[in-house]
Amino acid sequence: MQQIYFMRYFFLLLFCLAVIKRSESIFILTTNYKKDSSHPTRSANKNTKSKIGRY
């Protein structure tokens, strides 16, 4: 009986870790998306123009 309880808690712990990892990855994705959307396209165009001007 003790082994069954151990396995149950072990799987529960794994499940919790998986959920935490998934939520962290989702949080990272959303923060990256916000960062990308907050950056205006003008700055990107300026960077490309400066690169072209250098050559």
C-alpha positions in Angstrom: 0.0 0.0 0.0 2.8 2.4 0.8 4.3 2.1 -2.7 0.9 3.0 -4.3 0.7 6.1 -2.2 4.3 7.0 -3.0 3.6 6.6 -6.8 0.5 8.7 -6.5 2.3 11.6 -4.8 5.2 11.2 -7.2 2.8 11.6 -10.2 1.0 14.5 -8.5 4.4 16.2 -8.0 5.3 15.7 -11.7 2.0 17.0 -12.8 2.4 20.1 -10.6 5.9 20.7 -12.0 4.6 20.3 -15.6 1.9 22.8 -15.0 4.3 25.3 -13.4 6.7 24.9 -16.4 3.9 25.3 -18.9 2.6 28.5 -17.1 6.1 29.9 -17.0 6.6 29.3 -20.8 3.2 30.9 -21.5 4.2 33.9 -19.3 7.5 34.2 -21.1 5.8 34.0 -24.5 3.3 36.7 -23.5 6.0 39.0 -22.2 8.0 38.6 -25.3 5.0 39.3 -27.5 4.3 42.4 -25.4 7.9 43.5 -25.9 7.8 42.9 -29.6 4.4 44.8 -30.0 5.6 47.7 -27.8 8.6 48.2 -30.1 7.5 50.5 -33.0 8.3 49.5 -36.5 10.0 52.8 -37.1 13.0 51.8 -35.0 13.4 48.6 -37.1 13.2 50.7 -40.3 15.9 53.1 -38.9 18.1 50.1 -38.1 17.8 48.7 -41.7 18.4 52.2 -43.2 21.6 52.7 -41.1 22.8 49.2 -42.1 22.2 50.1 -45.8 24.0 53.5 -45.3 27.0 51.8 -43.8 27.7 49.6 -46.8 
